[in-house]
């Protein structure tokens, strides 16, 4: 079973929320659905929030923008690896 963005992990008395870089949909995979969600966010049609927004910030600069989109495309076409 895949662990995706938004999954909860309970550790002792603390509950942590998992964020998987580029997994905007939370299904544990990176695919064209994640890409389309990122596009919709950038064109302000469907804004991402919370952990979904955090997962979309691929370059971790605090902004979700065209640079994150281009990096996601490169990952999808296997031209770039996501950093851990």
N, C-alpha and C positions, 0 to 999 in steps of 0.2 A: 504494500500500500504506500502511495506517495504522500509526502507531507508537503502541504502548500501554505502559501501566505494566509495568515489568519488562524492557522491551527493553534490550539492551546496546549501548553506543556505545564504540568503541575510538578513543582519541585519543592518538597516539604510543604511549607505553608504559602509558597509563592506560586502564582500562575503567570507564566510567560506567554507572549504571543509571538509566533514564528513569522518572520518576514523572509521570503525567498526572493532574492533579487530577480526582477523581470517577470515573476509569476503574479501578474496583476489580477488574474481571475481567481487565484487561490486553489487551482486544481492540481498543483504540483508539477505542471509542465509549462514549457515555453512554446507557444504556437501562435498562429495568426490571429487567434481570438485575443490573446494578450496584446498583440500588435494593434489590433483594431481598437481596443479599449484605450490604449495610449494615444492613438490618433484622435479619438473622440475627446479625450481630455485636453489635448493641445489645441484643438479647434473650438474648445469650450462648449461642446454639445452634451457631454456627460462627464462631469468633474469627478475625479478620483479623490478619495478622502482616506484618512487614517493609514492603516497598514498597506492598503492597496496603493496609495500615493507613495508611501515609502518604498514599496517594491518597484514602482515605476521609475524612481530616481536612480537609474543604473550607474551613473557616474558619481553619485553621492555628493553633488555640489549644492544640494538644497533646493534646486529648481528642476521641475519636470518639463523638458523642452525638446526641441528638435534634435539636440545632441543625444539625448536618451533614446529617442526614436531611431536615429541612425545606428546607434550601438546595438539596439535590439534587432534591427534588420541584419546587421553583420553577424550576430550570434545565430539568427535563424538560418542564414545561408552558410553557416559553418566557417566564417572567415574570422571570427573573434571568439575568445573564451571569456566567460565571466570570471572576475577575480573573486576569490573566497572572502 
